[in-house]
Amino acid sequence: MDFDDSPAEAAFRLEARAFLEAHAKPKDINSVGHGGGLVAGSEAEKQHVREAQQWQAVLYDNGWAGITWPKEYGGRGGTSVQQMIWNQELAKFDAAPGVFAQGIGMAGPTLIKHGSDAQKARFLGPMLRGDELWCQLFSEPGAGSDLAALSTKAVQDGEEWVVNGQKVWTSSAHYCDWGILLTRTNVDVPKHQGITYFLVDMRTPGIEIRPLHQITGIAHFNEVVLTDVRIPAENMVGDLNRGWGVTMTTLTSERTLIGGNAAITSADVIKLVKRSGRGDDPVVRERAAGVITQMEILKYMGLRVQTSISQGTAAGAVSSVLKLGYTKLQTEFNDFAMSLAGASGMLGADDDPATHRRAQQFLNQWSSKLGGGTDQVQRNIVGERILGLPGDVRADKDVAFKDIPK
Ligand SMILES: Cc1cc2nc3c(=O)[nH]c(=O)nc-3n(C[C@H](O)[C@H](O)[C@H](O)COP(=O)(O)OP(=O)(O)OC[C@H]3O[C@@H](n4cnc5c(N)ncnc54)[C@H](O)[C@@H]3O)c2cc1C
């Protein structure tokens, strides 16, 4: 296989690079940034969201938002290879797309595949332009890895559905406009068969958002309590009680997004080593080479997943391998950065902002091991679907939801 750019790909890369050079700031490994996140509701967070939205609008207006999204929905209609080239070029600049992960990265592909024409016309444009921000209301206190055990209830009332329940770990809910929401609509059938997928306006009366504080000191995610929240029937995605199939599209997009979102580049690792002044140390060189090798492997694995998605074949379990690879890389890179920092890794933001940022990222690495499906659950998927090992025990699979002991 030839990994060099074809003439057409090289032309695309030059075009992308020229656009980024004209519109974005180059990345600075020494910049303070926000490492593990920003304080919920703070002015710094509001500023970050505003800047991300402004940047997304620039991308949209210049035809660079949604490289692989169909042109009819405002995307570029590009290929997975172009997406990878874009990611490689973007990684050299200070322009993080994180604010749009649940929208453009997850809700968007789901609506493109399962949404009604009216939903596509209403939501995809503002989503891709960054005008409306989205969150994911899936996990519950009793339903995380076993997401199909969710119990937030939706009951039909005329042209509306009335929702009651509690969601948890809802990233960014405090500044989002819309949410993708999973509900239980039939308790008389096994758990996967009674779930319905909705789009909910986060400003609907009855939605209460409470921040959850993390080890880094910030509150990136929330508990969301829904009390008699009324959702118009036209906001149902896919068919009644068939939400699990729709959910699979969202979850596969999420794993691919997390796995394909390796924002660290080889140049970052080399700069880190040079900054430490230990570039001649053979142990340091070996660890740096190990991290860079993993990055390269992930890059091609990401391309494989992107290719299957763009060819319309399900990426399936390979996206779990990609996500596992990403979390392993995060751990090794952050451990390496902290070992180079030594005792100064304990310094606060006022004493050494750059090292403090690395320490925040070190603490934040556990987020990616859990979010989007834990490492253990990804290993189960790989074991069962790729290696053909015996399946996990699923005693409640064929039992009506109402009969499962809670
Ligand atoms: C940073 C971050 C952001 C998130 N954002 C969102 C969001 O925006 N929206 C949302 O809906 N959710 C979100 N989540 C929730 C995330 O999807 C869940 O944390 C995840 O699915 C795990 O669920 P849980 O926390 O309930 O853990 P549990 O499912 O209770 O798992 C606890 C432990 O048991 C292990 N375990 C569970 N089942 C098995 C099994 N069958 N085999 C082996 N081990 C098992 C797990 O690996 C884990 O170590 C986020 C989580 C994080 C960390």
Ligand as a Chemical Component Dictionary entry (heavy atoms), coordinates in Angstrom:
data_LIG
# 
_chem_comp.id                   LIG 
_chem_comp.type                 NON-POLYMER 
_chem_comp.pdbx_formal_charge   0 
_chem_comp.three_letter_code    LIG 
# 
loop_
_chem_comp_atom.comp_id 
_chem_comp_atom.atom_id 
_chem_comp_atom.alt_atom_id 
_chem_comp_atom.type_symbol 
_chem_comp_atom.charge 
_chem_comp_atom.model_Cartn_x 
_chem_comp_atom.model_Cartn_y 
_chem_comp_atom.model_Cartn_z 
_chem_comp_atom.pdbx_ordinal 
LIG C1  C1  C 0 -15.705 12.262 30.374 1  
LIG C2  C2  C 0 -16.993 11.535 30.231 2  
LIG C3  C3  C 0 -17.988 12.087 29.474 3  
LIG C4  C4  C 0 -19.218 11.443 29.342 4  
LIG N1  N1  N 0 -20.180 12.050 28.610 5  
LIG C5  C5  C 0 -21.390 11.470 28.513 6  
LIG C6  C6  C 0 -22.442 12.142 27.825 7  
LIG O1  O1  O 0 -22.276 13.252 27.314 8  
LIG N2  N2  N 0 -23.642 11.538 27.752 9  
LIG C7  C7  C 0 -23.873 10.315 28.324 10 
LIG O2  O2  O 0 -24.989 9.823  28.174 11 
LIG N3  N3  N 0 -22.895 9.654  29.012 12 
LIG C8  C8  C 0 -21.672 10.210 29.121 13 
LIG N4  N4  N 0 -20.672 9.586  29.827 14 
LIG C9  C9  C 0 -20.997 8.339  30.510 15 
LIG C10 C10 C 0 -20.292 7.122  29.976 16 
LIG O3  O3  O 0 -20.848 6.694  28.768 17 
LIG C11 C11 C 0 -20.368 6.071  31.093 18 
LIG O4  O4  O 0 -19.540 6.523  32.140 19 
LIG C12 C12 C 0 -19.901 4.728  30.627 20 
LIG O5  O5  O 0 -20.797 4.164  29.705 21 
LIG C13 C13 C 0 -19.767 3.756  31.835 22 
LIG O6  O6  O 0 -20.930 3.716  32.560 23 
LIG P1  P1  P 0 -20.917 3.904  34.165 24 
LIG O7  O7  O 0 -20.121 5.141  34.462 25 
LIG O8  O8  O 0 -22.334 3.866  34.613 26 
LIG O9  O9  O 0 -20.088 2.683  34.721 27 
LIG P2  P2  P 0 -20.626 1.192  34.952 28 
LIG O10 O10 O 0 -21.326 0.710  33.726 29 
LIG O11 O11 O 0 -21.400 1.152  36.223 30 
LIG O12 O12 O 0 -19.276 0.408  35.093 31 
LIG C14 C14 C 0 -18.510 0.364  36.296 32 
LIG C15 C15 C 0 -17.303 -0.515 36.066 33 
LIG O13 O13 O 0 -17.718 -1.849 35.750 34 
LIG C16 C16 C 0 -17.140 -2.280 34.513 35 
LIG N5  N5  N 0 -18.090 -3.100 33.772 36 
LIG C17 C17 C 0 -19.407 -2.831 33.585 37 
LIG N6  N6  N 0 -19.977 -3.805 32.846 38 
LIG C18 C18 C 0 -18.999 -4.667 32.528 39 
LIG C19 C19 C 0 -18.957 -5.896 31.778 40 
LIG N7  N7  N 0 -20.063 -6.388 31.180 41 
LIG N8  N8  N 0 -17.765 -6.544 31.651 42 
LIG C20 C20 C 0 -16.628 -6.039 32.245 43 
LIG N9  N9  N 0 -16.631 -4.900 32.990 44 
LIG C21 C21 C 0 -17.778 -4.228 33.117 45 
LIG C22 C22 C 0 -16.843 -0.996 33.772 46 
LIG O14 O14 O 0 -15.807 -1.185 32.811 47 
LIG C23 C23 C 0 -16.424 -0.055 34.889 48 
LIG O15 O15 O 0 -15.069 -0.242 35.200 49 
LIG C24 C24 C 0 -19.443 10.200 29.979 50 
LIG C25 C25 C 0 -18.440 9.640  30.764 51 
LIG C26 C26 C 0 -17.231 10.289 30.907 52 
LIG C27 C27 C 0 -16.170 9.680  31.763 53 
# 
loop_
_chem_comp_bond.comp_id 
_chem_comp_bond.atom_id_1 
_chem_comp_bond.atom_id_2 
_chem_comp_bond.value_order 
_chem_comp_bond.pdbx_ordinal 
LIG C1  C2  SING 1  
LIG C2  C3  SING 2  
LIG C2  C26 DOUB 3  
LIG C3  C4  DOUB 4  
LIG C4  N1  SING 5  
LIG C4  C24 SING 6  
LIG N1  C5  DOUB 7  
LIG C5  C6  SING 8  
LIG C5  C8  SING 9  
LIG C6  O1  DOUB 10 
LIG C6  N2  SING 11 
LIG N2  C7  SING 12 
LIG C7  O2  DOUB 13 
LIG C7  N3  SING 14 
LIG N3  C8  DOUB 15 
LIG C8  N4  SING 16 
LIG N4  C9  SING 17 
LIG N4  C24 SING 18 
LIG C9  C10 SING 19 
LIG C10 O3  SING 20 
LIG C10 C11 SING 21 
LIG C11 O4  SING 22 
LIG C11 C12 SING 23 
LIG C12 O5  SING 24 
LIG C12 C13 SING 25 
LIG C13 O6  SING 26 
LIG O6  P1  SING 27 
LIG P1  O7  DOUB 28 
LIG P1  O8  SING 29 
LIG P1  O9  SING 30 
LIG O9  P2  SING 31 
LIG P2  O10 DOUB 32 
LIG P2  O11 SING 33 
LIG P2  O12 SING 34 
LIG O12 C14 SING 35 
LIG C14 C15 SING 36 
LIG C15 O13 SING 37 
LIG C15 C23 SING 38 
LIG O13 C16 SING 39 
LIG C16 N5  SING 40 
LIG C16 C22 SING 41 
LIG N5  C17 SING 42 
LIG N5  C21 SING 43 
LIG C17 N6  DOUB 44 
LIG N6  C18 SING 45 
LIG C18 C19 SING 46 
LIG C18 C21 DOUB 47 
LIG C19 N7  SING 48 
LIG C19 N8  DOUB 49 
LIG N8  C20 SING 50 
LIG C20 N9  DOUB 51 
LIG N9  C21 SING 52 
LIG C22 O14 SING 53 
LIG C22 C23 SING 54 
LIG C23 O15 SING 55 
LIG C24 C25 DOUB 56 
LIG C25 C26 SING 57 
LIG C26 C27 SING 58 
# 
